[in-house]
Amino acid sequence: MLKQVEGSQAVAEAVALCRPEVICAYPISPQTHIVEALGRMVTAGQLAPCEFINVESEFAAMSVAIGASAAGARAYTATASQGLLYMAEAVFNAAGLGLPIVMTIANRAIGAPINIWNDHTDALSQRDCGWIQLFAEDNQEAVDLHIQAFRLGEELSLPVMVCMDGYILTHAFERLELPRQEQVDAYLPRFEPRQVLDPAEPLSIGAMVGPEAFMEVRYLAHAKQQQALELIPAWAEEFHRAFGRETGGLLHLYRADDAETIVVALGSVLGTVKDTVDELRETGLRIGVLGLTCFRPWPHLAVRAALADVRRVVVIEKSLAVGLGGIVSANVRGSYTGHPDHVHAVIAGLGGRPITKRALHGVLRKAAEGELEPLTFLDLNRQAVERVLTREREVRRSGPIAESVLRDLGVSALKIG
C-alpha cells in the first residue's frame, strides 16, 4: 500500500506488522515519534496482544527487553545518542545472552558538547558489542530492514540494530510502500525462541563463565555473526521475491562496473553521493559507489570483491575515532587488496553539518587526481581551529573549547532544557 508518511510513523507501522509482544520505551529525540506511534496503536487495541511498558531510563528499556526476550516474547525498543550509551552495559548483555531483540537507532551525535543532530557516532560506538548492525539508505529501506531484522535475529538468536539517520529520515515525509499484514505474516514466522525461561524446565541464563570457557563462548558469538553474512543476503533475496523490492543485503554497488575510484558510505548520505557521482560521470570521471547496508558483521569478502579492480577508495564517514581518524575506512583497508594508502577517509557531517554536492565534488576530484590526503575533514573551518590552538599555546586558562569556538564564530551557545 502506497502511503505518504513520516519515516518514524512508517517504521512504527512496520514494527507493528511484525507483531511484537513487548515494547519498552523511553523518549529521546529523534526516535520518540516511533515509540509514540506504537504506544498509540497498543492503547487503541490495533496492536494486540502487546504490552507497552514505559520505563524510567534507556538502561531500563534494554533491561526490560532482555527480560521479555528471555521469557519468550518478541521484544522491541528504540533509542538514540546518549540513550544508547546509557544502556551500553545492557546492550552488551543482550548480545552475550543471544537474545533476538530488535532496536531502532535514530542516529544522532554524542556529546559533549551537546548536539541533537545527525551523525553515526552513537551506533559506531557500539560496533563491537555483538549486535548485528544494519544501516538504511532511505525510509523505504528502513521499513523493509525492520521486517528482515526480526527474522534474522530470531533465526540466529542475536539482537539486531536497524540504524536510520535522525531527522534526515525519521522526520522526513515520503511516499512509501507499506506491506500488508498477510505479507509480513508469510515472510516472518511465528517466534520460536532458541532459549526461554520456563518454570517447567528451570535453567539459568547469564551464568558466571571463567577462563576455562569464556573464549569459546566469545568465539561462538563471532561464529554466529559469520553465519549472518550468509543469511542476510538470503533473507534479502527472499524479501525481494515476496515483496517485489530489492532492499537490504550486505552492500550494493552503483555505477561501479568500470570505476577507477569507488566512494564508500552508509546511511542517507548515499543519495547525495550518488547524485554527485552522476555529475562527475558526465565530466568523464570513472567513479562509482559502494553503499554498505550491513556494518556488523563486517562483510569482508563482499567488500574485497567489490573493490578488487579499483585504483582508489574514498570513504565518507559520519563519525570520528578521535586519535585515529576513520572508523569505516579502517574496516575498508582491511578488505582492500590494493595499497592501504589508496584508501582515503573523509570525515563529514559531524553533528549534522550538511554534506553538499559542491564539497563532495572537490574531494572526489582531488582523489581522482591523486591529491587527496589520507584523512580529510570536509568543510572544516581551519581558521576557527587555529585560533583555539593559538590561544591554548599562549594562555593557560584558555577556557572550554566548545564555547571558545562558538565565541570566535559569533554564535550563541544553545541552551537545552
NORZI-V171497 format. One record per pair of residues at least 12 apart in sequence whose C-alpha atoms are under 10 Angstrom apart, sorted by the first residue. I is the first residue (numbers start at 0). J is the second residue. If there is no record, write none. Layout:
<<I:J> <I:J>>
//
This chain:
<<0:174> <0:175> <0:176> <0:177> <0:178> <0:179> <1:173> <1:174> <1:175> <1:176> <1:177> <1:178> <2:172> <2:173> <2:174> <2:175> <2:176> <2:177> <3:172> <3:173> <3:174> <3:175> <3:176> <3:177> <4:138> <4:170> <4:171> <4:172> <4:173> <4:174> <4:175> <4:176> <4:177> <5:32> <5:33> <5:138> <5:168> <5:169> <5:170> <5:171> <5:172> <5:173> <5:174> <5:175> <6:32> <6:33> <6:137> <6:138> <6:139> <6:141> <6:142> <6:163> <6:165> <6:166> <6:167> <6:168> <6:169> <6:170> <6:171> <6:172> <6:173> <6:174> <6:175> <7:29> <7:30> <7:31> <7:32> <7:33> <7:34> <7:35> <7:36> <7:105> <7:138> <7:141> <7:142> <7:163> <7:165> <7:166> <7:168> <7:169> <7:170> <7:171> <7:172> <8:32> <8:33> <8:34> <8:35> <8:36> <8:37> <8:142> <8:169> <8:170> <8:172> <9:33> <9:36> <9:138> <9:139> <9:141> <9:142> <9:169> <9:172> <9:173> <9:174> <9:175> <9:176> <9:177> <10:32> <10:33> <10:34> <10:36> <10:37> <10:103> <10:138> <10:139> <10:140> <10:141> <10:142> <10:143> <10:144> <10:145> <10:146> <10:163> <10:169> <10:177> <11:32> <11:33> <11:34> <11:35> <11:36> <11:37> <11:38> <11:40> <11:103> <11:142> <11:145> <12:33> <12:36> <12:37> <12:40> <12:46> <12:142> <12:177> <12:178> <13:141> <13:142> <13:143> <13:144> <13:145> <13:146> <13:177> <13:178> <13:179> <13:180> <13:183> <14:33> <14:37> <14:75> <14:76> <14:101> <14:103> <14:142> <14:143> <14:145> <14:146> <14:148> <14:149> <15:36> <15:37> <15:40> <15:41> <15:45> <15:46> <15:47> <15:49> <15:75> <15:146> <15:180> <16:46> <16:145> <16:146> <16:177> <16:178> <16:179> <16:180> <16:181> <16:182> <16:183> <16:184> <16:187> <17:46> <17:73> <17:145> <17:146> <17:147> <17:148> <17:149> <17:150> <17:180> <17:183> <17:184> <17:186> <17:187> <17:188> <17:189> <18:46> <18:47> <18:48> <18:49> <18:73> <18:74> <18:75> <18:149> <18:180> <18:183> <18:184> <18:187> <18:189> <18:190> <19:46> <19:47> <19:48> <19:49> <19:50> <19:51> <19:72> <19:73> <19:74> <19:75> <19:76> <19:101> <19:149> <19:190> <20:46> <20:47> <20:48> <20:49> <20:50> <20:51> <20:67> <20:68> <20:71> <20:72> <20:73> <20:74> <20:75> <21:48> <21:49> <21:50> <21:51> <21:52> <21:63> <21:64> <21:66> <21:67> <21:68> <21:72> <21:73> <21:74> <21:75> <21:76> <22:34> <22:37> <22:38> <22:41> <22:49> <22:50> <22:51> <22:52> <22:53> <22:60> <22:63> <22:64> <22:67> <22:72> <22:73> <22:74> <22:75> <22:76> <22:77> <23:38> <23:50> <23:51> <23:52> <23:53> <23:54> <23:57> <23:59> <23:60> <23:61> <23:62> <23:63> <23:64> <23:67> <23:74> <23:75> <23:76> <23:77> <24:37> <24:38> <24:51> <24:52> <24:53> <24:54> <24:55> <24:56> <24:57> <24:59> <24:60> <24:61> <24:63> <24:64> <24:75> <24:76> <24:77> <24:78> <25:52> <25:53> <25:54> <25:55> <25:56> <25:57> <25:58> <25:59> <25:60> <25:61> <25:76> <25:77> <25:78> <25:82> <26:53> <26:54> <26:55> <26:56> <26:57> <26:77> <26:78> <26:79> <26:82> <27:56> <27:57> <27:77> <27:78> <27:79> <27:80> <27:81> <27:82> <27:83> <27:105> <27:115> <28:78> <28:79> <28:80> <28:82> <28:105> <28:106> <28:107> <28:115> <28:116> <28:165> <28:166> <28:169> <29:77> <29:78> <29:79> <29:80> <29:104> <29:105> <29:106> <29:107> <29:115> <29:116> <29:117> <29:164> <29:165> <29:166> <29:167> <29:168> <29:169> <29:170> <30:76> <30:77> <30:78> <30:79> <30:80> <30:103> <30:104> <30:105> <30:106> <30:107> <30:163> <30:164> <30:165> <30:166> <30:169> <30:170> <31:77> <31:78> <31:79> <31:105> <31:169> <32:169> <32:170> <33:76> <33:77> <33:78> <33:103> <33:105> <33:169> <34:51> <34:53> <34:75> <34:76> <34:77> <34:78> <34:103> <37:51> <38:50> <38:51> <38:52> <38:53> <39:51> <49:72> <49:73> <49:74> <50:74> <51:75> <52:64> <56:82> <56:85> <56:86> <57:76> <57:77> <57:78> <57:79> <57:81> <57:82> <57:83> <57:84> <57:85> <57:86> <57:87> <57:89> <58:82> <58:83> <58:84> <58:85> <58:86> <58:87> <58:88> <58:89> <58:90> <59:85> <59:86> <59:89> <60:75> <60:76> <60:77> <60:78> <60:82> <60:86> <60:89> <61:74> <61:75> <61:76> <61:77> <61:78> <61:83> <61:85> <61:86> <61:87> <61:88> <61:89> <61:90> <61:92> <61:93> <61:100> <61:102> <62:86> <62:88> <62:89> <62:90> <62:92> <62:93> <63:75> <63:76> <63:89> <64:76> <64:89> <64:93> <64:98> <64:99> <64:100> <64:101> <64:102> <65:89> <65:90> <65:92> <65:93> <65:94> <65:96> <65:97> <65:98> <65:99> <65:100> <66:93> <66:98> <66:196> <67:98> <67:100> <67:195> <67:196> <68:93> <68:97> <68:98> <68:99> <68:100> <68:192> <68:194> <68:195> <68:196> <69:93> <69:96> <69:97> <69:98> <69:99> <69:100> <69:192> <69:193> <69:194> <69:195> <69:196> <69:197> <69:204> <70:192> <70:194> <70:195> <70:196> <70:197> <71:98> <71:99> <71:190> <71:191> <71:192> <71:193> <71:194> <71:195> <71:196> <71:197> <72:99> <72:100> <72:190> <72:191> <72:192> <72:195> <73:98> <73:99> <73:100> <73:101> <73:149> <73:153> <73:189> <73:190> <73:191> <73:192> <74:98> <74:99> <74:100> <74:101> <74:102> <74:149> <74:158> <75:99> <75:100> <75:101> <75:102> <75:103> <75:149> <75:158> <75:159> <76:100> <76:101> <76:102> <76:103> <76:104> <76:160> <77:101> <77:102> <77:103> <77:104> <77:105> <77:160> <77:161> <77:162> <78:102> <78:103> <78:104> <78:105> <78:106> <78:107> <78:121> <78:162> <79:103> <79:104> <79:105> <79:106> <79:107> <79:108> <79:109> <79:115> <79:117> <79:121> <79:122> <79:162> <79:163> <79:164> <79:165> <80:104> <80:105> <80:106> <80:107> <80:108> <80:109> <80:110> <80:114> <80:115> <80:116> <80:117> <80:118> <80:119> <80:120> <80:121> <80:122> <80:124> <80:165> <81:107> <81:108> <81:109> <81:110> <81:111> <81:113> <81:115> <81:121> <82:104> <82:109> <82:121> <83:104> <83:105> <83:106> <83:109> <83:121> <83:122> <83:124> <83:125> <84:109> <84:121> <84:122> <84:124> <84:125> <87:124> <87:125> <87:128> <88:128> <90:125> <90:128> <90:129> <90:130> <90:158> <91:125> <91:127> <91:128> <91:129> <91:130> <91:158> <92:128> <92:129> <92:205> <93:128> <93:129> <93:130> <93:157> <93:158> <93:205> <94:128> <94:129> <94:130> <94:131> <94:156> <94:157> <94:158> <94:159> <94:220> <95:128> <95:129> <95:130> <95:157> <95:158> <95:205> <95:216> <95:217> <95:219> <95:220> <96:156> <96:157> <96:158> <96:194> <96:204> <96:205> <96:206> <96:220> <97:129> <97:130> <97:152> <97:153> <97:155> <97:156> <97:157> <97:158> <97:193> <97:194> <97:204> <97:205> <97:220> <97:223> <98:130> <98:152> <98:153> <98:155> <98:156> <98:157> <98:158> <98:159> <98:192> <98:193> <98:194> <98:195> <99:130> <99:148> <99:149> <99:150> <99:151> <99:152> <99:153> <99:154> <99:155> <99:156> <99:157> <99:158> <99:159> <99:190> <99:192> <99:193> <100:130> <100:148> <100:149> <100:152> <100:153> <100:156> <100:157> <100:158> <100:159> <100:160> <101:130> <101:131> <101:145> <101:146> <101:148> <101:149> <101:150> <101:151> <101:152> <101:153> <101:157> <101:158> <101:159> <101:160> <101:161> <102:130> <102:132> <102:145> <102:148> <102:149> <102:158> <102:159> <102:160> <102:161> <102:162> <103:132> <103:133> <103:141> <103:145> <103:159> <103:160> <103:161> <103:162> <103:163> <104:119> <104:121> <104:122> <104:132> <104:133> <104:134> <104:160> <104:161> <104:162> <104:163> <104:164> <104:165> <105:117> <105:118> <105:119> <105:121> <105:122> <105:161> <105:162> <105:163> <105:164> <105:165> <105:166> <105:167> <105:168> <105:169> <106:118> <106:119> <106:120> <106:121> <106:122> <106:123> <106:134> <106:161> <106:162> <106:163> <106:164> <106:165> <106:166> <106:167> <106:168> <106:169> <106:266> <107:119> <107:120> <107:121> <107:122> <107:163> <107:164> <107:165> <107:166> <107:349> <107:350> <107:351> <108:120> <108:121> <108:122> <108:165> <108:317> <108:318> <108:348> <108:349> <108:350> <108:351> <109:121> <109:122> <109:124> <109:318> <109:349> <109:350> <110:350> <111:401> <112:350> <112:400> <112:401> <112:402> <113:350> <113:401> <113:412> <113:413> <113:414> <113:415> <114:349> <114:350> <114:351> <114:413> <114:415> <115:165> <115:166> <115:350> <115:351> <115:415> <116:164> <116:165> <116:166> <116:167> <116:348> <116:349> <116:350> <116:351> <116:352> <117:163> <117:164> <117:165> <117:166> <117:167> <117:168> <117:317> <117:348> <117:349> <117:350> <117:351> <117:352> <117:353> <118:164> <118:165> <118:266> <118:316> <118:317> <118:318> <118:319> <118:347> <118:348> <118:349> <118:350> <118:351> <118:352> <119:134> <119:162> <119:163> <119:164> <119:165> <119:265> <119:266> <119:316> <119:317> <119:318> <119:319> <119:348> <119:349> <119:350> <119:351> <120:316> <120:317> <120:318> <120:319> <120:320> <120:326> <120:349> <120:350> <121:162> <121:318> <122:134> <122:160> <122:161> <122:162> <122:163> <122:318> <123:294> <123:295> <123:317> <123:318> <123:319> <123:320> <123:326> <123:327> <124:318> <124:319> <124:320> <124:326> <126:294> <126:295> <126:296> <126:297> <126:326> <127:295> <127:296> <128:295> <129:157> <129:158> <129:159> <129:217> <129:220> <129:221> <129:223> <129:224> <129:295> <129:296> <130:152> <130:157> <130:158> <130:159> <130:160> <130:220> <130:224> <130:295> <130:296> <131:148> <131:151> <131:152> <131:157> <131:158> <131:159> <131:160> <131:161> <131:223> <131:224> <131:227> <131:293> <131:294> <131:295> <131:296> <131:297> <132:148> <132:158> <132:159> <132:160> <132:161> <132:162> <132:292> <132:293> <132:294> <132:295> <132:296> <132:297> <133:145> <133:148> <133:159> <133:160> <133:161> <133:162> <133:163> <133:231> <133:247> <133:248> <133:249> <133:265> <133:266> <133:291> <133:292> <133:293> <133:294> <133:295> <133:296> <134:160> <134:161> <134:162> <134:163> <134:164> <134:247> <134:249> <134:250> <134:265> <134:266> <134:267> <134:290> <134:291> <134:292> <134:293> <134:294> <134:295> <135:161> <135:162> <135:163> <135:164> <135:168> <135:246> <135:247> <135:265> <135:266> <135:267> <135:269> <135:290> <135:291> <135:292> <135:293> <136:162> <136:163> <136:164> <136:168> <136:246> <136:247> <136:264> <136:265> <136:266> <136:267> <136:268> <136:269> <136:270> <136:290> <136:291> <136:292> <137:163> <137:164> <137:167> <137:168> <137:169> <137:171> <137:173> <137:266> <137:267> <137:268> <137:269> <137:270> <138:163> <138:164> <138:167> <138:168> <138:169> <138:170> <138:171> <138:172> <138:173> <138:174> <138:175> <138:176> <138:267> <139:168> <139:173> <139:174> <139:175> <139:176> <139:177> <139:244> <139:246> <140:163> <140:175> <140:244> <140:245> <140:246> <140:247> <140:292> <141:161> <141:162> <141:163> <141:164> <141:168> <141:169> <141:246> <141:247> <141:266> <142:161> <142:163> <142:175> <142:176> <142:177> <142:178> <142:246> <143:176> <143:177> <143:178> <143:235> <143:238> <143:239> <143:242> <143:244> <143:245> <143:246> <143:247> <144:160> <144:161> <144:162> <144:235> <144:238> <144:246> <144:247> <144:248> <144:292> <145:159> <145:160> <145:161> <145:162> <145:247> <146:178> <146:183> <146:186> <146:187> <146:238> <147:159> <147:161> <147:183> <147:186> <147:187> <147:231> <147:234> <147:235> <147:237> <147:238> <147:246> <147:247> <147:248> <148:160> <148:161> <148:187> <148:231> <148:234> <148:247> <149:187> <149:188> <149:190> <150:186> <150:187> <150:188> <150:189> <150:190> <150:230> <150:231> <150:234> <151:187> <151:227> <151:230> <151:231> <151:233> <151:234> <151:235> <152:227> <153:187> <153:188> <153:189> <153:190> <153:191> <153:192> <153:193> <154:188> <154:190> <154:191> <154:192> <154:193> <154:227> <154:230> <155:192> <155:193> <155:223> <155:224> <155:226> <155:227> <155:230> <156:191> <156:192> <156:193> <156:194> <156:223> <157:220> <157:223> <157:224> <157:227> <159:295> <160:295> <161:292> <161:293> <162:265> <162:266> <162:292> <163:265> <163:266> <163:267> <164:265> <164:266> <164:267> <164:268> <164:351> <165:267> <165:351> <166:351> <167:266> <167:267> <167:268> <167:351> <168:266> <168:267> <176:242> <176:244> <177:242> <178:242> <179:242> <182:238> <182:241> <182:242> <183:238> <183:241> <183:242> <185:241> <186:234> <186:237> <186:238> <186:241> <186:242> <187:238> <221:296> <223:296> <224:295> <224:296> <224:297> <225:295> <225:296> <225:297> <225:298> <226:296> <227:249> <227:293> <227:295> <227:296> <227:298> <228:248> <228:249> <228:293> <228:295> <228:296> <228:297> <228:298> <228:299> <228:300> <228:301> <229:248> <229:249> <229:298> <230:248> <230:249> <231:247> <231:248> <231:249> <231:293> <232:246> <232:247> <232:248> <232:249> <232:250> <232:293> <233:247> <233:248> <234:247> <234:248> <235:247> <235:248> <235:249> <236:248> <246:292> <247:291> <247:292> <247:293> <248:291> <248:292> <248:293> <249:290> <249:291> <249:292> <249:293> <249:294> <249:295> <249:296> <249:297> <249:298> <249:301> <249:302> <250:265> <250:289> <250:290> <250:291> <250:292> <250:293> <250:294> <250:298> <250:301> <250:302> <250:305> <251:288> <251:289> <251:290> <251:291> <251:292> <251:301> <251:302> <251:305> <252:287> <252:288> <252:289> <252:290> <252:291> <252:305> <253:273> <253:276> <253:277> <253:286> <253:287> <253:288> <253:289> <253:290> <254:273> <254:276> <254:277> <254:280> <254:285> <254:286> <254:287> <254:288> <254:289> <255:285> <255:286> <255:287> <255:288> <255:289> <255:305> <255:306> <255:309> <256:285> <256:286> <256:287> <256:305> <256:308> <256:309> <257:285> <257:286> <257:287> <257:308> <257:309> <258:280> <258:284> <258:285> <258:286> <258:287> <258:288> <258:306> <258:308> <258:309> <258:310> <258:311> <259:284> <259:285> <259:286> <259:287> <259:306> <259:308> <259:309> <259:310> <259:311> <259:312> <259:367> <260:284> <260:285> <260:286> <260:287> <260:288> <260:306> <260:308> <260:309> <260:310> <260:311> <260:312> <260:313> <260:341> <260:342> <260:363> <260:366> <260:367> <261:276> <261:285> <261:286> <261:287> <261:288> <261:289> <261:290> <261:305> <261:306> <261:309> <261:310> <261:311> <261:312> <261:313> <261:314> <261:342> <261:363> <262:276> <262:286> <262:287> <262:288> <262:289> <262:290> <262:311> <262:312> <262:313> <262:314> <262:315> <262:342> <262:343> <262:363> <263:287> <263:288> <263:289> <263:290> <263:291> <263:302> <263:306> <263:312> <263:313> <263:314> <263:315> <263:316> <263:327> <263:328> <263:331> <263:342> <263:343> <263:344> <264:288> <264:289> <264:290> <264:291> <264:292> <264:313> <264:314> <264:315> <264:316> <264:317> <264:327> <264:328> <265:289> <265:290> <265:291> <265:292> <265:293> <265:294> <265:314> <265:315> <265:316> <265:317> <265:327> <266:290> <266:291> <266:292> <266:317> <267:290> <268:290> <268:315> <268:316> <268:317> <268:347> <268:348> <268:353> <268:354> <268:355> <269:288> <269:289> <269:290> <269:291> <269:315> <270:290> <271:354> <271:355> <271:356> <271:359> <272:287> <272:288> <272:290> <272:315> <272:354> <272:355> <272:356> <272:359> <272:360> <273:286> <273:287> <273:288> <273:289> <273:290> <273:356> <274:356> <275:287> <275:355> <275:356> <275:357> <275:358> <275:359> <275:360> <275:363> <276:288> <276:356> <276:359> <276:360> <276:363> <278:356> <278:360> <279:360> <279:363> <279:364> <284:363> <284:364> <284:367> <285:367> <286:309> <286:311> <286:312> <286:363> <286:364> <286:367> <287:309> <287:312> <288:305> <288:312> <288:313> <288:314> <289:302> <289:305> <289:306> <289:312> <289:313> <289:314> <291:327> <294:327> <294:330> <297:327> <297:330> <297:331> <297:334> <298:330> <298:331> <298:334> <299:330> <299:331> <299:333> <299:334> <299:335> <300:334> <300:335> <301:334> <302:330> <302:331> <302:332> <302:333> <302:334> <302:335> <303:331> <303:332> <303:333> <303:334> <303:335> <303:336> <303:337> <304:334> <304:335> <304:336> <305:334> <305:335> <306:331> <306:334> <306:335> <306:336> <306:337> <307:334> <307:335> <307:336> <307:337> <308:335> <308:336> <308:337> <309:335> <309:336> <309:337> <309:341> <310:337> <310:338> <310:341> <310:342> <310:367> <311:335> <311:337> <311:338> <311:339> <311:340> <311:341> <311:342> <311:343> <311:366> <311:367> <311:369> <312:328> <312:331> <312:332> <312:335> <312:337> <312:339> <312:340> <312:341> <312:342> <312:343> <312:344> <312:363> <312:366> <312:367> <313:328> <313:331> <313:341> <313:342> <313:343> <313:344> <313:345> <313:362> <313:363> <313:366> <313:367> <313:371> <313:373> <313:374> <314:326> <314:327> <314:328> <314:329> <314:331> <314:342> <314:343> <314:344> <314:345> <314:346> <314:347> <314:374> <315:327> <315:328> <315:343> <315:344> <315:345> <315:346> <315:347> <315:348> <315:354> <315:359> <315:375> <315:376> <315:377> <316:328> <316:344> <316:345> <316:346> <316:347> <316:348> <316:349> <316:376> <316:377> <317:345> <317:346> <317:347> <317:348> <317:349> <317:350> <317:351> <317:352> <317:354> <318:345> <318:346> <318:347> <318:348> <318:349> <318:350> <319:344> <319:345> <319:346> <319:347> <319:349> <319:376> <320:346> <323:374> <324:344> <324:345> <324:346> <324:373> <324:374> <324:375> <324:376> <325:343> <325:344> <325:345> <325:346> <325:373> <325:374> <325:375> <326:344> <326:346> <327:344> <328:342> <328:343> <328:344> <328:345> <328:346> <328:374> <329:342> <329:343> <329:344> <331:343> <331:344> <339:373> <340:372> <340:373> <341:366> <341:369> <341:371> <341:372> <341:373> <342:366> <342:371> <342:372> <342:373> <342:374> <343:362> <343:366> <343:371> <343:372> <343:373> <343:374> <343:375> <344:371> <344:372> <344:373> <344:374> <344:375> <344:376> <345:359> <345:362> <345:363> <345:371> <345:372> <345:373> <345:374> <345:375> <345:376> <345:377> <346:374> <346:375> <346:376> <346:377> <346:378> <346:379> <347:359> <347:375> <347:376> <347:377> <347:378> <347:379> <348:376> <348:377> <348:378> <349:376> <349:377> <352:377> <352:378> <353:377> <353:378> <354:377> <354:378> <355:377> <355:378> <358:377> <358:378> <359:377> <359:378> <361:377> <362:375> <362:376> <362:377> <380:408> <382:407> <382:408> <383:403> <383:404> <383:405> <383:406> <383:407> <383:408> <384:400> <384:403> <384:404> <384:407> <386:403> <386:404> <386:407> <387:399> <387:400> <387:401> <387:403> <387:404> <387:407> <388:400> <390:403>>
//
